[in-house]
């Protein structure tokens, strides 16, 4: 005989009216504990999504519902491979960025890692953010650039601003960043920025932000090969890069075909540089689904004619935000990702 709890859980996807919920709720578990129900789901996204629909949950289960994620317990810290930057400059970069994470006499309120495209500065900044874990807040530079960021001062003691060059020519966004930098400094926190090029030579940086960047500790990073930088980012030794398996040649093509159909756009536009909103959304969805499926980010970038992996990371972050905000988009992302499991 099916229990009362299971019957209520089976009704939930239909009541919610969500295709996404129908996919992952069958793996959920529920138990009644006195006047409450405890609903256990697989991840934090499902927990937050269901908590926003507390009224519907109470209606289905007939009592208040506590939603618990199985990964709610903090995962044990993982060892992160430190990027092996070369020479005296590399040793200096390691020392200063490690001080950003750990604090101490060598730390500074503002650290600016700069260098040419593909030099490894992003890998170094990502390593710092991962090492800081919950103590670090990452500024969304795309939101800041578009003017949609509220410019609130982060509460966490460490702040990461990767890709300041994205704000070039955006005076309002740069003023917002200046406000954040000043507020974090006044609170005794620390900021780690990355910039393509020297702050004094980068075009589009207005004097207010330029002066603040020049007032921090400047950390130059020398250029390295893209293969070596990618090895650092993935925690592999550079000599192992050549052994990395290549993705199936037609895999991304099939994903683009699926995205074009689901988003209702011309297939050829996904391979071009058009900025039409629907096409950009479809393109970003393919990139995010491919990365989630384990495809090499260098190969994904090459498939879309991207010069660097920054656009790949930005697409993944955008898709993650949209997935948490819009259940319909989450379904589209899931459908594109299913292509990887096909023939």
Secondary structure by P-SEA (a helix, b strand, c coil): cccaaaaaaaaccccccccccccccccbbbbbcccbbbbbbccaaaaaaaaaaaaaaaaaaccbbbbbbcccccccbbbbbccccccaaaaaaaaaaaaaaccccccccbbbbbbccccaaaaaaaaaaaaacccbbbbaaaaaaacccccccccccbbbbcccccccccaaaaaaaaaaaaaaaaacbbbbbbbcccccccccccaaaaaaaaacbbbbbccccaaaaaaaaacccccccccccccccaaaaaaaaaaaaaacccccccccccccaaaaaaaaaaaaaaaaacccaaaaaaaaccccaaaaaaaaaaaaaaaaccaaaaaaaaaaaaccccc
